[in-house]
Amino acid sequence: VCVRRELKATMEKLKSLIPEDLEQTVKSISVDDLPSTSSSLLRLFLGLPQFHQAVSELANPDLGCCGKNEETSLDLKRRGNQCFRNRVFDDALRFYSKALRVAPLRAIDGDKNLLASLFLNRANVLHNLGLLEESLRDCHRALRIDPYYAKAWYRRGKLNTVLGNYQDAIRDITVSISLESSLAGKKQLQSELDAIPDYQNKQKPGHDEHHPSNYDHLPGVQSEVKLRCVSTKEKGRGMVSECDIEQASVIHVEEPFSVVISKSCRETHCHFCLNELPADAVPCPSCSIPVYCSESCQIQSGGMLSTDEMDTHHITQNLPDDVVEHIKGVTSAGKYYSESECVQEHQHECRGANWPAVLPSDAVLAGRVIMKLINQGKTAMDLSNLQETLELSHSYSKMSPESKLDLHLLSIVLIWCLSKSCCPDLSICEASVTQTIILLSQIKVNSMAVVRMKSSGDSFKCIPSGKVTEKEPIQSLEQVCLGRDQSWPGSV
């Protein structure tokens, strides 16, 4: 919050440095004059120490507050441990989840990887809250980081027993016994193993971890529906189905070119698919900004799985072959990766700099569009062909004078941040600023709000006349804007 206030103060300070005649010119120009005003403002700011100081606080990862912080993570872990001991599980879950967002991948707490221990602690909390599938997924995450974490294998075995996955449970406890160093510990684990029901008689089908797709939340998707284009004199062009379609079926899904989550939903919804976060939300392994509903969304957003490179040869050579194979099968990360193209929304933002967290959502969305086009080789490094590539309309000429000035400032700041934090080949010049101003105005016209409609209360009832009775409760709808997406023709 403080950083965002500082950003607003910074933008106001930059405005105050603009000569009055130049400010009035910027506020009154048409789109044809953008190259001239962009050049004048850019030249002015590049010569001001105040500008360089302000943007360095946004673009320099070393000055950012969105990176990982071991000390903060350890403090949050201690607070979570205290809540767990007091059996205040909801608070413990909150502290562990916060600690996971800021925990560095290779930080060590005692003799264990900090991130792995946090995932296991959260798994214990989720187990106590009755969230068994979520707890099992956190065990997987702990084991991907430390495949020889005996307590994590034990917890996984207990969960698989409760879930009826007896064969997996036996294998998990067997691994835990193999990794346990003390005789007393091995004896206790053996008793746990003996208590697992005979899986040959009672085994349920093998448990497969669910990896949600982007369309799992859409009801009634018919994979066999085929559409074709038609044209009639009465209705013009359209699409028809070659087979009957059931009512309320989803028959067409359009992929956005780029998406950004609303700031108000950053703590409650997945930063990639915009679905509500589960209790076992997945943090970004490289910065503390985004959280995801699954590893699938994390990877598609441009991240990597939280894994650690361990010297394991001296451990595996002392374990039975079947135990080693089970460890490899459970902790393999390959199953999370797809050969399909990833959107890579977050990759260029994942450096710990402040700008992705504090700039307006429209500016962050513009940055994602620019970086995706650059990575695809569809735009020049000075963005001179950006408008031609997008082929989108804009409403710059109808904007208020103050909005025109804001777009100039925001475009200069965004181009500077992109160039200094993630794309050094991006030119900070008249053309790139001009094209970014146009892009921001295009986003205001063409982007679509992604909205969740949530109902509450009882459904309303109607009398025969069709009017709602005054005595009957009326169902209310809560509309929450989750984010914005940008598409254009041909991006289906």
C-alpha positions, -999 to +999 in steps of 0.1 A: +000+000+000+028+024+009+046+017-024+014+024-043+010+057-025+046+065-033+039+058-070+010+082-071+031+108-054+059+101-079+036+106-109+023+138-094+058+150-088+068+142-124+038+162-136+049+192-116+083+191-135+066+196-169+067+232-182+032+247-184+033+252-222+044+216-228+017+203-205-010+222-223+003+210-257+002+174-245-033+178-232-046+192-265-029+172-292-044+147-316-029+113-323-009+126-353+010+149-329+020+121-305+056+116-319+063+153-312+050+154-276+065+119-268+099+131-280+097+164-260+086+147-227+111+119-230+139+143-237+128+164-207+126+135-182+159+118-193+177+150-183+161+151-148+178+134-118+143+133-102+130+111-129+159+086-128+156+083-090+118+077-092+120+050-120+150+033-105+129+025-074+103+008-097+127-010-121+157-020-100+151-055-085+177-047-058+155-019-046+122-039-049+101-053-022+086-081-043+114-106-041+120-134-016+130-127+020+143-155+042+140-136+075+104-127+068+095-163+059+111-177+090+092-152+112+059-161+095+068-198+099+073-193+137+040-176+140+023-204+121+039-230+143+026-212+174-009-211+160-006-248+151+004-257+187-026-237+199-047-256+174-058-224+157-055-240+123-071-213+102-045-188+114-017-213+110-028-219+074-027-182+067+008-177+082+023-208+064+008-196+031+023-161+035+057-177+045+056-198+013+052-167-009+085-151+004+106-182+011+137-185-011+141-218-029+174-228-013+170-214+022+178-238+050+160-240+083+178-263+107+187-293+086+158-290+061+150-269+031+128-241+043+103-243+014+099-281+018+093-278+056+067-250+050+048-272+024+048-301+049+037-278+078+008-266+056+000-301+047-004-310+084-027-280+089-048-289+058-050-325+071-063-312+104-089-291+086-101-321+067-088-309+033-072-342+024-066-337-014-051-303-007-029-318+020-017-346-004-007-320-030+014-301-005+031-334+004+040-338-033+054-303-033+076-309-003+089-341-018+097-325-052+120-302-033+134-329-010+127-364-023+143-379+009+121-361+034+110-390+057+083-370+075+067-360+042+066-396+030+050-406+063+024-378+060+017-388+024+012-424+035-012-414+062-033-394+037-033-421+011-045-445+038-074-422+047-082-417+010-082-455+004-051-455-018-037-484+002-010-495-023+004-460-025+002-458+013+022-490+018+048-477-006+050-443+010+054-458+045+080-482+032+100-453+018+097-435+051+110-466+069+140-468+045+149-432+052+144-433+090+177-435+108+166-444+143+155-479+154+126-465+175+114-445+145+116-475+122+096-496+147+069-470+150+066-467+112+064-505+109+035-505+132+018-479+110+025-500+080+010-531+096-021-511+104-028-504+067-057-526+054-048-554+030-047-535-003-051-567-023-086-570-010-096-534-003-075-514-027-093-486-045-082-476-080-048-459-080-048-422-070-039-397-098-032-362-088-057-339-105-042-312-128-070-288-137-071-275-173-082-240-181-117-253-190-124-276-161-147-249-146-168-247-178-199-269-177-211-290-206-182-287-230-189-310-260-157-321-276-174-334-307-192-302-317-181-290-351-189-256-364-189-242-400-192-207-414-224-199-434-238-168-450-274-159-456-291-128-471-312-123-440-285-126-413-252-123-431-222-143-419-225-167-390-217-202-377-239-233-375-233-267-359-232-299-379-249-318-351-275-312-324-263-293-294-277-298-259-291-267-241-267-247-220-236-263-236-204-244-240-195-247-277-169-220-283-140-209-261-119-180-272-083-176-258-073-141-248-040-129-261-031-116-227-047-114-192-040-094-160-057-099-127-074-070-109-054-057-079-084-063-056-084-100-064-046-107-062-050-125-028-081-145-036-079-156-072-054-174-095-032-150-113-034-171-145-068-186-149-086-162-125-104-190-107-107-188-069-076-200-051-078-233-032-064-236+004-032-250-010-024-221-034+009-223-052+033-194-050+057-182-076+092-197-069+111-166-079+091-136-066+063-129-041+037-113-064+015-140-080-002-171-065-018-199-086-044-225-082-022-253-095+013-261-108-003-262-143-012-225-141+021-216-125+040-232-154+018-217-181+023-183-166+060-186-172+072-200-139+091-232-130+083-258-104+098-254-070+125-281-071+160-282-057+191-299-070+203-323-043+233-346-042+213-378-038+236-405-052+249-414-017+213-418-005+199-438-034+227-463-034+217-475+001+180-479-008+162-509-024+155-505-062+117-506-057+119-478-032+141-457-055+116-462-084+087-451-062+106-420-051+113-411-087+077-418-098+062-395-071+087-367-073+091-364-111+082-329-124+078-339-160+041-347-157+034-310-150+048-298-183+029-297-216+042-296-251+016-269-259+027-233-261+026-214-228+013-178-226+043-169-204+024-140-189+045-134-158+080-144-169+093-109-177+079-096-144+095-122-123+126-103-112+115-089-079+111-053-092+082-032-079+067-020-111+045-051-119+029-048-084+024-010-083+017+002-119-020+003-129-034-030-143-038-015-177-001-007-178+008-042-166-014-056-193+002-034-219+036-046-207+025-082-212+013-075-247+045-058-257+067-086-242+047-114-258+049-097-293+087-092-288+092-129-278+072-140-308+093-118-331+062-098-342+074-063-333+105-043-336+126-033-305+114+003-310+078-009-313+075+011-345+051-015-361+031-022-329-001-005-341+001-022-375+006-056-358-024-052-335-049-037-359-071-024-331-091+007-328-085+033-301-102+064-287-072+087-280-089+117-297-119+114-273-099+112-241-099+140-216-069+163-215-058+149-181-060+113-194-038+122-223-011+136-200-014+105-177-009+082-207+022+100-218+037+097-183+027+061-178+041+051-212+075+066-205+076+049-171+065+015-185+090+015-214+118+025-190+108-003-165+106-030-192+140-020-207+158-017-174+143-048-156+138-075-182+144-064-219+176-043-223+173-044-261+139-025-259+145+011-272+136+040-250+127+064-278+100+085-294+086+056-314+083+032-284+066+058-262+042+068-290+032+032-297+027+025-260+004+055-256-017+042-285-016+006-270-029+019-237-057+037-254-065+005-274-066-015-242-092+009-228-114+003-258-108-033-267-100-052-235-128-071-218-135-074-181-136-109-167-164-108-142-177-133-116-214-132-108-221-145-074-257-149-061-268-148-025-302-153-008-332-172-020-345-171-056-372-146-062-408-158-069-433-143-093-471-141-090-492-152-121-491-117-135-453-120-138-446-093-112-423-100-082-442-101-049-432-075-024-430-100+004-407-125-013-370-121-010-352-111-041-320-128-051-290-104-051-261-106-074-225-096-065-204-086-095-167-088-090-142-078-117-114-104-116-092-090-143-090-078-179-080-097-211-069-084-245-078-102-277-079-092-314-093-108-346-076-141-354-066-149-318-093-176-312 
